[in-house]
Amino acid sequence: MSKKTLKEITILGQVIEPGKSYQIKIDIARLHTRTKIEVPVIITRAKKDGPCVLLSAGIHGNEVNGVEIVRQMVSNKFNIPDAGMIICVPVLNVFGFLIKKRQFPDGKDLNRFFPGSKSGSLASKFAYVFMNEIVVHADYCIDYHTGGDDRFNYSQVRISNDDADTLKLAQVFGAKFIKYSSHREKSYREAATGLGKKVLLFEGGKSLDLDRQVTHSGITGALNVLDYLGVKQFPKNYDSYKERAKQVVFEDSIWVRAKYSGMYRSVIRNGAKITKGDIIGLITDPYGFFERKVKASKTGYIICLNHSPIVNQGDAIAHIAITPTSKNKV
Ligand SMILES: [Zn+2]
């Protein structure tokens, strides 16, 4: 077979040659101290043509677990493709990461400013550069998130429910739960999907926390997808991790909220199947007089638990996935 000439790719002014790796930086802005802030982008291109997969994390600066997932992809050299290209952006919101906060320094949530604009706020400008310089080259995007604050998400992938290819990818990824969820307006997922990219949004763990099981599930998922797309063969020493959990696809979910303020302790395992009326936790006072049971309001699966030891009335305590019986025989 004659050797096909690969297309020329230039990212942020750098020509990306086949068979080479690059670490380039998105130079966004300076801190008020005039310290330059840069977002490293790690690009590896195979000699063979193939799809481009973009792995990103830290769009919310305090969602450290995703950063660890992408970091390990790079440090284990799982980002070196057999075909196509892999782009890794471990920390999208470096500002937030520096100060362990979800937002940009101006208080804006980067994930509400896509696709961004050339002359908008800092978040908007950054979204614009990221979309036009990086995302535009990708065919598939996996974006890693965690639960907000103390809310610990069981590993799950979120996709829109109108695309069979994305569902297939989510199944290949292998996380136990697949949630159909509509796009949040002006989110990265909405903007990238609008450009025709296939996007998986991973949710696992909680903010400012590293969890080995979640990290593992995020890495294994990326490896499964890369293998399926022919971008990178599943590493041999990872074979034992290839086994997939029995997956649950769901659309509807409901939060169980605290009816009382108090100390809270959970008595249920995250990811567990529960029946309406099951006790999922206890709210007490600190003195030994007051104790109330918190019960599951629906039958389904626990997909998120609040790990906070103290709750206020109305706080979200547990998230229950309600499985549509037509789509799942569980
Ligand atoms: Zn997030």
Residues whose N, C-alpha, C, O or C-beta is under 5 A from the ligand:
A	BS01	ZN	H60 E63 H145 T146
